[in-house]
Amino acid sequence: QELLRVMRTIDDRIVHELNTTIPTASFVGKVDPGLTCKELYESLMDAHTSRERIIKNCISQTSAVVKTLKEEREKADEDAALLKQLRKEQTKLKLMQSELNVEEVVNDRSWKVLS
């Protein structure tokens, strides 16, 4: 979650990024606004793609752990430690799945500001 928070900095600062990307009248000749906007767009796309890939990778790995723990639980009767670990991994999986929803909201907000 901390890594995602850091990776979402570009989205959190999108208004600031736009304000610093679009040149004022005194800098119009020195900066190509089309190029700087294109670079901002590309970095935003890269950030969104990267975060989504990371979240989906975490979901995949955690799902595999949950599946393994469920299989182990079926073999071992009433193992309290195993059940506790399974619940912990299931909670982590739900958290990662909710992060995908958060990611969608963050991305939509950024694209609305950018367009």
Order of alpha helices (4+ residues) and beta strands (2+ residues): alpha-alpha-alpha-alpha-alpha
